[in-house]
Amino acid sequence: MEIKEFQELIADTYLKKDERRGLWGTFGWLVEETGELSRAMRSGNRESLREEFADVLAWLVSLANLYGIDLDGAATKYAGGCPKCNELPCSCAEPPPGTQVT
């Protein structure tokens, strides 16, 4: 499935609910699902990981739909490789641990 198709499917399935919930309510669900992904990562259970990655992706798409962001178009930011160094693979220096990345 392409990004555009998935985004349309999520809109068809959830947009009305997402609109009633609002931006911050939907964002809250994305954050909650990200926490569940973190727990699945610690457990190492591949099926849990698969499920939580799907949930995080769906909530991210829901949030993008509320903002009217076309994720297929947004993904083109990375079409040429790293948007900072323009290399594929990225050749940017890794920041020291604990450094805030912008």
N, C-alpha and C positions, 0 to 999 in steps of 0.2 A: 504494500500500500504506500502510495506517495504521501508526502507531508500535506499537500493541499487536500487530498481525499480524506485523510484522517481529520484534518481541521474541520472540514465540512461535515463529516460524520459526527464529531463531537458537538458541533453547533446544532445539527438536526436533533441530536439526542438530548442535549442539556442546556442549550442557550436560554430558554425561557426560565428554567430554574436558576441558572447562573445570574440572569438579570435581576430576579427577585432577591437573590442572596446579596448581590452587589460585589463591587471590586474587592473590598477588604475581607468580606466573608469568604469569597472564593480564594483569595490569597491565603487566608487562614487555613483552608483545606489543603492548599499546595504545601504549606509549611508542615502541616500535620503529616501528610503523606511522605514528605522528605524525611521526617523523623522516623517513620516506619521503614523507609528505605535504609536509613542508618542502622536500625536494629537488624534488618535482614542482612546487611553487610557483615555485621558482627557475628551473626549466626552462621553465615556461610551456606545457608540452605539455598540452592540454586532456584528451586521453584518459588520460594518466597522472594528472592531477588527479582525474578522475572515478573512476578505479580506487582511488586512495589515499583519497579521501573515503569511498568505500564500505567500504574496509578499516577505517578509523578508526571509522566508525559501527558496524560489526559487532563490533569488539573492545570498544567502549564498552558496547554492549548486552550482550555476554558478561559483562563485569564487573558490570553492573547485575543481571543474572540471578543471578550468584553471591551477591550481597548481598540478593537478594529485593526489589529496587527496581523498582516499576512505573514505567517511564519515561513512559508516557502520563499517569499521575497527576503525576509530577514536573514534566512540561512545563507543567502548569497554573500553575506559579509565574509564568510569563510571559503568562498569558492576558489580563491587563488592561494589558499593555504593560510598561514598565520597572518592576520590583519595588521600585526605590528611590524614583523620583519619581512613579510611577503615571501617566506620560504615554506617549502613542503618537503620534508618535515620541518617544524619550527626550529629555528636556531637561536631563539631568544635565551639569554642567560636566566637561569632559575634564581628567584630571589632567595635570600637566606631564610631559613625556617622562622616562622613567627612574623614575617614581614607582611604588612597589609598590601594585597595586590589590587590595583585599580583597573 
